[in-house]
Amino acid sequence: MLNKQYSRDSLWEAIDQQWDLIVIGGGITGAGIFREACRIGLKTLLVEQRDFSWG
């Protein structure tokens, strides 16, 4: 598991890039949206508060 500061720094670096879609939340809906966006070729970032999907 990454420490919180490293994870936060990595997140800000990722968000600073150009994205077609940023999905906030990796629950069932967020994961589904992320999957569909990737399937159609969008450059997509999924941000989840916890280590794995929730909610």
Phi and psi restraints in degrees (range 20) as a CNS / XPLOR table:
assign (resid 1 and name C) (resid 2 and name N)
       (resid 2 and name CA) (resid 2 and name C) 1.0 -76.5 20.0 2
assign (resid 2 and name N) (resid 2 and name CA)
       (resid 2 and name C) (resid 3 and name N) 1.0 148.9 20.0 2
assign (resid 2 and name C) (resid 3 and name N)
       (resid 3 and name CA) (resid 3 and name C) 1.0 -72.8 20.0 2
assign (resid 3 and name N) (resid 3 and name CA)
       (resid 3 and name C) (resid 4 and name N) 1.0 159.4 20.0 2
assign (resid 3 and name C) (resid 4 and name N)
       (resid 4 and name CA) (resid 4 and name C) 1.0 -63.4 20.0 2
assign (resid 4 and name N) (resid 4 and name CA)
       (resid 4 and name C) (resid 5 and name N) 1.0 -38.9 20.0 2
assign (resid 4 and name C) (resid 5 and name N)
       (resid 5 and name CA) (resid 5 and name C) 1.0 -65.9 20.0 2
assign (resid 5 and name N) (resid 5 and name CA)
       (resid 5 and name C) (resid 6 and name N) 1.0 -43.2 20.0 2
assign (resid 5 and name C) (resid 6 and name N)
       (resid 6 and name CA) (resid 6 and name C) 1.0 -62.0 20.0 2
assign (resid 6 and name N) (resid 6 and name CA)
       (resid 6 and name C) (resid 7 and name N) 1.0 -43.6 20.0 2
assign (resid 6 and name C) (resid 7 and name N)
       (resid 7 and name CA) (resid 7 and name C) 1.0 -62.9 20.0 2
assign (resid 7 and name N) (resid 7 and name CA)
       (resid 7 and name C) (resid 8 and name N) 1.0 -42.2 20.0 2
assign (resid 7 and name C) (resid 8 and name N)
       (resid 8 and name CA) (resid 8 and name C) 1.0 -64.5 20.0 2
assign (resid 8 and name N) (resid 8 and name CA)
       (resid 8 and name C) (resid 9 and name N) 1.0 -44.0 20.0 2
assign (resid 8 and name C) (resid 9 and name N)
       (resid 9 and name CA) (resid 9 and name C) 1.0 -62.5 20.0 2
assign (resid 9 and name N) (resid 9 and name CA)
       (resid 9 and name C) (resid 10 and name N) 1.0 -43.9 20.0 2
assign (resid 9 and name C) (resid 10 and name N)
       (resid 10 and name CA) (resid 10 and name C) 1.0 -62.7 20.0 2
assign (resid 10 and name N) (resid 10 and name CA)
       (resid 10 and name C) (resid 11 and name N) 1.0 -39.0 20.0 2
assign (resid 10 and name C) (resid 11 and name N)
       (resid 11 and name CA) (resid 11 and name C) 1.0 -62.3 20.0 2
assign (resid 11 and name N) (resid 11 and name CA)
       (resid 11 and name C) (resid 12 and name N) 1.0 -46.8 20.0 2
assign (resid 11 and name C) (resid 12 and name N)
       (resid 12 and name CA) (resid 12 and name C) 1.0 -64.4 20.0 2
assign (resid 12 and name N) (resid 12 and name CA)
       (resid 12 and name C) (resid 13 and name N) 1.0 -36.8 20.0 2
assign (resid 12 and name C) (resid 13 and name N)
       (resid 13 and name CA) (resid 13 and name C) 1.0 -63.9 20.0 2
assign (resid 13 and name N) (resid 13 and name CA)
       (resid 13 and name C) (resid 14 and name N) 1.0 -41.7 20.0 2
assign (resid 13 and name C) (resid 14 and name N)
       (resid 14 and name CA) (resid 14 and name C) 1.0 -66.9 20.0 2
assign (resid 14 and name N) (resid 14 and name CA)
       (resid 14 and name C) (resid 15 and name N) 1.0 -42.8 20.0 2
assign (resid 14 and name C) (resid 15 and name N)
       (resid 15 and name CA) (resid 15 and name C) 1.0 -66.3 20.0 2
assign (resid 15 and name N) (resid 15 and name CA)
       (resid 15 and name C) (resid 16 and name N) 1.0 -27.8 20.0 2
assign (resid 15 and name C) (resid 16 and name N)
       (resid 16 and name CA) (resid 16 and name C) 1.0 -71.2 20.0 2
assign (resid 16 and name N) (resid 16 and name CA)
       (resid 16 and name C) (resid 17 and name N) 1.0 -12.5 20.0 2
assign (resid 16 and name C) (resid 17 and name N)
       (resid 17 and name CA) (resid 17 and name C) 1.0 -80.1 20.0 2
assign (resid 17 and name N) (resid 17 and name CA)
       (resid 17 and name C) (resid 18 and name N) 1.0 170.9 20.0 2
assign (resid 17 and name C) (resid 18 and name N)
       (resid 18 and name CA) (resid 18 and name C) 1.0 -84.3 20.0 2
assign (resid 18 and name N) (resid 18 and name CA)
       (resid 18 and name C) (resid 19 and name N) 1.0 121.9 20.0 2
assign (resid 18 and name C) (resid 19 and name N)
       (resid 19 and name CA) (resid 19 and name C) 1.0 -125.0 20.0 2
assign (resid 19 and name N) (resid 19 and name CA)
       (resid 19 and name C) (resid 20 and name N) 1.0 144.7 20.0 2
assign (resid 19 and name C) (resid 20 and name N)
       (resid 20 and name CA) (resid 20 and name C) 1.0 -76.3 20.0 2
assign (resid 20 and name N) (resid 20 and name CA)
       (resid 20 and name C) (resid 21 and name N) 1.0 -35.0 20.0 2
assign (resid 20 and name C) (resid 21 and name N)
       (resid 21 and name CA) (resid 21 and name C) 1.0 -150.9 20.0 2
assign (resid 21 and name N) (resid 21 and name CA)
       (resid 21 and name C) (resid 22 and name N) 1.0 134.4 20.0 2
assign (resid 21 and name C) (resid 22 and name N)
       (resid 22 and name CA) (resid 22 and name C) 1.0 -116.4 20.0 2
assign (resid 22 and name N) (resid 22 and name CA)
       (resid 22 and name C) (resid 23 and name N) 1.0 121.3 20.0 2
assign (resid 22 and name C) (resid 23 and name N)
       (resid 23 and name CA) (resid 23 and name C) 1.0 -101.4 20.0 2
assign (resid 23 and name N) (resid 23 and name CA)
       (resid 23 and name C) (resid 24 and name N) 1.0 123.5 20.0 2
assign (resid 23 and name C) (resid 24 and name N)
       (resid 24 and name CA) (resid 24 and name C) 1.0 -99.6 20.0 2
assign (resid 24 and name N) (resid 24 and name CA)
       (resid 24 and name C) (resid 25 and name N) 1.0 113.0 20.0 2
assign (resid 24 and name C) (resid 25 and name N)
       (resid 25 and name CA) (resid 25 and name C) 1.0 106.7 20.0 2
assign (resid 25 and name N) (resid 25 and name CA)
       (resid 25 and name C) (resid 26 and name N) 1.0 125.5 20.0 2
assign (resid 25 and name C) (resid 26 and name N)
       (resid 26 and name CA) (resid 26 and name C) 1.0 -105.7 20.0 2
assign (resid 26 and name N) (resid 26 and name CA)
       (resid 26 and name C) (resid 27 and name N) 1.0 28.1 20.0 2
assign (resid 26 and name C) (resid 27 and name N)
       (resid 27 and name CA) (resid 27 and name C) 1.0 -71.6 20.0 2
assign (resid 27 and name N) (resid 27 and name CA)
       (resid 27 and name C) (resid 28 and name N) 1.0 -167.5 20.0 2
assign (resid 27 and name C) (resid 28 and name N)
       (resid 28 and name CA) (resid 28 and name C) 1.0 -61.3 20.0 2
assign (resid 28 and name N) (resid 28 and name CA)
       (resid 28 and name C) (resid 29 and name N) 1.0 -39.8 20.0 2
assign (resid 28 and name C) (resid 29 and name N)
       (resid 29 and name CA) (resid 29 and name C) 1.0 -71.2 20.0 2
assign (resid 29 and name N) (resid 29 and name CA)
       (resid 29 and name C) (resid 30 and name N) 1.0 -47.9 20.0 2
assign (resid 29 and name C) (resid 30 and name N)
       (resid 30 and name CA) (resid 30 and name C) 1.0 -60.9 20.0 2
assign (resid 30 and name N) (resid 30 and name CA)
       (resid 30 and name C) (resid 31 and name N) 1.0 -42.0 20.0 2
assign (resid 30 and name C) (resid 31 and name N)
       (resid 31 and name CA) (resid 31 and name C) 1.0 -65.1 20.0 2
assign (resid 31 and name N) (resid 31 and name CA)
       (resid 31 and name C) (resid 32 and name N) 1.0 -38.8 20.0 2
assign (resid 31 and name C) (resid 32 and name N)
       (resid 32 and name CA) (resid 32 and name C) 1.0 -65.9 20.0 2
assign (resid 32 and name N) (resid 32 and name CA)
       (resid 32 and name C) (resid 33 and name N) 1.0 -42.9 20.0 2
assign (resid 32 and name C) (resid 33 and name N)
       (resid 33 and name CA) (resid 33 and name C) 1.0 -63.4 20.0 2
assign (resid 33 and name N) (resid 33 and name CA)
       (resid 33 and name C) (resid 34 and name N) 1.0 -44.2 20.0 2
assign (resid 33 and name C) (resid 34 and name N)
       (resid 34 and name CA) (resid 34 and name C) 1.0 -59.0 20.0 2
assign (resid 34 and name N) (resid 34 and name CA)
       (resid 34 and name C) (resid 35 and name N) 1.0 -47.6 20.0 2
assign (resid 34 and name C) (resid 35 and name N)
       (resid 35 and name CA) (resid 35 and name C) 1.0 -60.4 20.0 2
assign (resid 35 and name N) (resid 35 and name CA)
       (resid 35 and name C) (resid 36 and name N) 1.0 -46.3 20.0 2
assign (resid 35 and name C) (resid 36 and name N)
       (resid 36 and name CA) (resid 36 and name C) 1.0 -66.0 20.0 2
assign (resid 36 and name N) (resid 36 and name CA)
       (resid 36 and name C) (resid 37 and name N) 1.0 -41.7 20.0 2
assign (resid 36 and name C) (resid 37 and name N)
       (resid 37 and name CA) (resid 37 and name C) 1.0 -62.5 20.0 2
assign (resid 37 and name N) (resid 37 and name CA)
       (resid 37 and name C) (resid 38 and name N) 1.0 -42.9 20.0 2
assign (resid 37 and name C) (resid 38 and name N)
       (resid 38 and name CA) (resid 38 and name C) 1.0 -64.6 20.0 2
assign (resid 38 and name N) (resid 38 and name CA)
       (resid 38 and name C) (resid 39 and name N) 1.0 -39.6 20.0 2
assign (resid 38 and name C) (resid 39 and name N)
       (resid 39 and name CA) (resid 39 and name C) 1.0 -60.6 20.0 2
assign (resid 39 and name N) (resid 39 and name CA)
       (resid 39 and name C) (resid 40 and name N) 1.0 -36.8 20.0 2
assign (resid 39 and name C) (resid 40 and name N)
       (resid 40 and name CA) (resid 40 and name C) 1.0 -90.4 20.0 2
assign (resid 40 and name N) (resid 40 and name CA)
       (resid 40 and name C) (resid 41 and name N) 1.0 4.7 20.0 2
assign (resid 40 and name C) (resid 41 and name N)
       (resid 41 and name CA) (resid 41 and name C) 1.0 94.7 20.0 2
assign (resid 41 and name N) (resid 41 and name CA)
       (resid 41 and name C) (resid 42 and name N) 1.0 12.3 20.0 2
assign (resid 41 and name C) (resid 42 and name N)
       (resid 42 and name CA) (resid 42 and name C) 1.0 -78.3 20.0 2
assign (resid 42 and name N) (resid 42 and name CA)
       (resid 42 and name C) (resid 43 and name N) 1.0 141.3 20.0 2
assign (resid 42 and name C) (resid 43 and name N)
       (resid 43 and name CA) (resid 43 and name C) 1.0 -77.6 20.0 2
assign (resid 43 and name N) (resid 43 and name CA)
       (resid 43 and name C) (resid 44 and name N) 1.0 110.2 20.0 2
assign (resid 43 and name C) (resid 44 and name N)
       (resid 44 and name CA) (resid 44 and name C) 1.0 -125.2 20.0 2
assign (resid 44 and name N) (resid 44 and name CA)
       (resid 44 and name C) (resid 45 and name N) 1.0 137.6 20.0 2
assign (resid 44 and name C) (resid 45 and name N)
       (resid 45 and name CA) (resid 45 and name C) 1.0 -115.7 20.0 2
assign (resid 45 and name N) (resid 45 and name CA)
       (resid 45 and name C) (resid 46 and name N) 1.0 130.2 20.0 2
assign (resid 45 and name C) (resid 46 and name N)
       (resid 46 and name CA) (resid 46 and name C) 1.0 -108.9 20.0 2
assign (resid 46 and name N) (resid 46 and name CA)
       (resid 46 and name C) (resid 47 and name N) 1.0 124.3 20.0 2
assign (resid 46 and name C) (resid 47 and name N)
       (resid 47 and name CA) (resid 47 and name C) 1.0 -113.2 20.0 2
assign (resid 47 and name N) (resid 47 and name CA)
       (resid 47 and name C) (resid 48 and name N) 1.0 122.9 20.0 2
assign (resid 47 and name C) (resid 48 and name N)
       (resid 48 and name CA) (resid 48 and name C) 1.0 -125.9 20.0 2
assign (resid 48 and name N) (resid 48 and name CA)
       (resid 48 and name C) (resid 49 and name N) 1.0 136.8 20.0 2
assign (resid 48 and name C) (resid 49 and name N)
       (resid 49 and name CA) (resid 49 and name C) 1.0 -67.2 20.0 2
assign (resid 49 and name N) (resid 49 and name CA)
       (resid 49 and name C) (resid 50 and name N) 1.0 -35.8 20.0 2
assign (resid 49 and name C) (resid 50 and name N)
       (resid 50 and name CA) (resid 50 and name C) 1.0 -103.8 20.0 2
assign (resid 50 and name N) (resid 50 and name CA)
       (resid 50 and name C) (resid 51 and name N) 1.0 -179.7 20.0 2
assign (resid 50 and name C) (resid 51 and name N)
       (resid 51 and name CA) (resid 51 and name C) 1.0 -69.9 20.0 2
assign (resid 51 and name N) (resid 51 and name CA)
       (resid 51 and name C) (resid 52 and name N) 1.0 -25.3 20.0 2
assign (resid 51 and name C) (resid 52 and name N)
       (resid 52 and name CA) (resid 52 and name C) 1.0 -145.5 20.0 2
assign (resid 52 and name N) (resid 52 and name CA)
       (resid 52 and name C) (resid 53 and name N) 1.0 172.4 20.0 2
assign (resid 52 and name C) (resid 53 and name N)
       (resid 53 and name CA) (resid 53 and name C) 1.0 -56.4 20.0 2
assign (resid 53 and name N) (resid 53 and name CA)
       (resid 53 and name C) (resid 54 and name N) 1.0 153.0 20.0 2
assign (resid 53 and name C) (resid 54 and name N)
       (resid 54 and name CA) (resid 54 and name C) 1.0 -150.0 20.0 2
assign (resid 54 and name N) (resid 54 and name CA)
       (resid 54 and name C) (resid 55 and name N) 1.0 142.2 20.0 2
